[in-house]
Amino acid sequence: MDITIHSSFLPHIDPEASLVFYRDILGFEVRLDVGYEGMRWITVGPVGQPSTAIVLHPPAANPGITDDERQTIIELMAKGSYFGVNLATTDLDATFAKLEASDAEVVQEPTEQPYGVRDCAFRDPAGNMVRIQQVR
C-alpha cells in the first residue's frame, strides 16, 4: 500500500490575515484561492513540495452544523483548541526568530521536549495551533 498525506484542513476566520501568515511569514505558496457564496478556500503549501498542502477553509462551510455548534467552533479556535498542524524545519531558532519578529502569537519558545523533539509553537490568525519541530 502506498499512501501519503495530500491535504490537511485548517479553519480560518480572516482569509487575508491567513494569507499573510502562511504565504508572507511562513513562505508557503498559494496553490488555489477559491470563493463561493462569500466564503474562501485557500490552498497553501511549502515551495518545492507540490504533493503536500494545507487547505484554509471557512468554519461556517459545513451546512450540517447549527449556529450554536458554529459558535463553539469559533470559541475553540480562539483558544487554539480546535485544530492544529505540526510543521518541521532544519533551523528552528531562525524560524522562531522570523515568526516572533512578525508579531505572530508565541505560545512556546523553542524547547527540548521530554518526548524527544525540540519544537516551538505559535497560533495562526484564526487561533489554530502551529507547532514547528526541529528536523534532526
Sequence and secondary structure as in RCSB ss.txt:
>XXXX:A:sequence
MDITIHSSFLPHIDPEASLVFYRDILGFEVRLDVGYEGMRWITVGPVGQPSTAIVLHPPAANPGITDDERQTIIE
LMAKGSYFGVNLATTDLDATFAKLEASDAEVVQEPTEQPYGVRDCAFRDPAGNMVRIQQVR
>XXXX:A:secstr
      EEEEE S HHHHHIIIIIIS  EEEEEEEETTEEEEEEE TT TT EEEEE GGG TTS HHHHHHHHH
HHHHT S EEEEEES HHHHHHHHHHTT EEEEEEEE TTS EEEEEE TT  EEEEEE  
